[in-house]
Amino acid sequence: MADLVDIQIIDPGVDENIAKLTPERIERTINKVLTEECAARLEVYRQTCVHCGLCAEACQSYVSRNGDPDYAPVAKVNDTLWEMVKRKGKVDGEFLHNAARIAFIDCGACRRCSMYCPFGIDISYLIMTVRRILNLLGVVPQYLQDTTNSHSVTMNQMWVQQDDWIDTLMWQEEDAQAELAGTRIPLDKEGAEIMYSIIGPEPKILAQLIANMAIIFKVAGADWTMPSTDGWDNSNMAMYSGDFETMGRVERLHWERAMQLKVKRVVMGECGHAYRGAVYDGPRWLGWTKPPVPMVHAVEYYYELLKSGRLKIARKIEEPVTVQDPCNIVRGRGLHEKLRYVVNAICEDFRDMDPRYEHNYCCQAGGGLINCGPPWKLSRMKSNKVKADQIAETGAHTVITPCHNCHSGIEDIIGHYKLGCHVSFISEMLVKTIEMPEA
Amino acid sequence: MYEFVRGPLVWIAFIGFFGGMAYQFITMALLARKDKVVYPTLSAKYGLRSLLHWVVPFGGRNMQLHPVYTLLSYAFHFCVLVTPLFLMGHAVLWQESWGIRWWSLPEGVADVMTLVVIFVCVFFIFRRLVRPEVRNVSYPSDFLLALLVMAPFVTGYIAHQQWLPYKTLIIIHGFSGALWLLAIPWTRLVHMLWFAFTRAYMGSEFGSVRHSRDW
């Protein structure tokens, strides 16, 4: 039985828009997606799933909610997509209200369940198909839709205007120079080796992360640049709201900017889903087999700098730390070993979580979940008690989170379950620990 | 009736089974072209790597988390595929009808394997009733499918033991076996065909696209 409080949560983006729908439009939209956008994968998965329930324990929401069967991945697909297929799109508003809760709040498309299904059914793809349908019906949680609207208008997630963008970079350059003389944030440097790519929340609310990275680039002697105009943000919430057209626009502009700057590669800041959007989902939608310029995630880049000695650690952090494996760079890129190399290089007392690597539990914030905003926060917390237990077991004072969603999600969990620790990006730890050149 | 079961019904079952599987395979291979990501993603190396981990018992973490289920499920799938193919009674029919010489299982071994299939089918049904996460997604068709798989094994075993009139049981056995074969391409039993492909696709996506493991 789904949580009785959660099922009554009203979200204007969901409920007010459902009220405007007609049965004909619902039926037409569902069948359009099922027949025109979906093909063999949907059909094979539908025929193959034997309802064995072996995916259940893969999901943190199922485990955290004491084995409530409605939170098993198979039940989530069964109660949404399979029911739409079975009823040939003839579903009502109440059905869509529940489908929106399941697809946007109870599943973060983290793909852990695909590793537990004996057939390897891509359950996350099936849930994303539900989101796609709901998006075309205009049924998307209001806060999430706002970020998509922002992408559509400003090409970044947080309504950052052009003058704000430049101003923030200049401000951060000055801050960085106060720490390390001569630090620059080079804009539009054609032919630089690296384009540094970040996400909307950095200039908006976490601007010091840009200064941190400028210092790291300076110490490493990197030849880098950032674009002065749109295309700097590829965080792409449209990918998660099911607005694939906008997702495609965001990714295309991001890669076009990299091509215009003629960079050799793009270094993506500490964000998992932006990496996913840029490397997989975006190119796939655009019909590319791979991005036009190679992209490395910050974790890979830090690994490269530390391993080659371009960054040297002067003093390690002594307090106990643990690390959250972000789904999109671990299950999505296999960076777990490099992540641990980096963490061990910076920290004296690293305590790993269990299960870890590809088997680590999602933070229940990625996949667009945290972007669904305050109405759903408590529901997210209930769905990730298992993460709180995992963190508490390590006894760590700091949870290292090389992903913006994990960072905010784990911070919420720490607050809600009163774990008494804090979260940190790797860049924050690097600027405290690396050997700085003499000014 | 016995002659019908022994003759035309066997042909109907085999043609229906192989024809159905071929139809499913061809239509899906064509439909997969519309799914733009399928063919470019498939990789022999990573597809086979994933398959290998999932056909070896305890090759994946989930199998290690459920040791009893894993053992029973492997025993079931091995016996359900091997027993009908290599049963001595069936081997005799192969030879009599088409002159094909075939290996056959010793009688005692075949008996045990048949009982394994029946026992695990009962276990599957029982699990479906008692585990909330499985019961929640169980439909009458799920129970019917388990009974359908069980039927030829139960009737074959009873016929072999001659607990009931042999000829009648063999006729029921023939019909239930034919029904089972005919049902495979059109029910969830088709996972027999799709297993390799869904697994290989997921393995390819995890391996070649996402550089990680899916077991």
Interface residues (C-beta under 8 A of the other chain):
Chain A: C38 A39 A40 R41 E43 V44 Y45 Q47 T48 C49 V50 H51 C52 G53 L54 A56 E57 A58 Y62 G67 P69 D70 A72 V74 A75 N78 S114 M115 Y116 P118 F119 G120 I121 D122 Y280 R284 G287 T289 V330 R331 G332 R333 G334 P355 E358 H359
Chain B: M28 L31 A32 K34 D35 K36 V37 V38 P40 S50 W54 G60 R61 N62 L65 H66 Y69 R131 P132 E133 V134 R135 N136 V137 S138 Y139 D142 R188 V190 H191 W194 F195 F197 T198 R199 Y201 M202 G203 E205 F206 V209 R210 H211 S212 R213 D214 W215
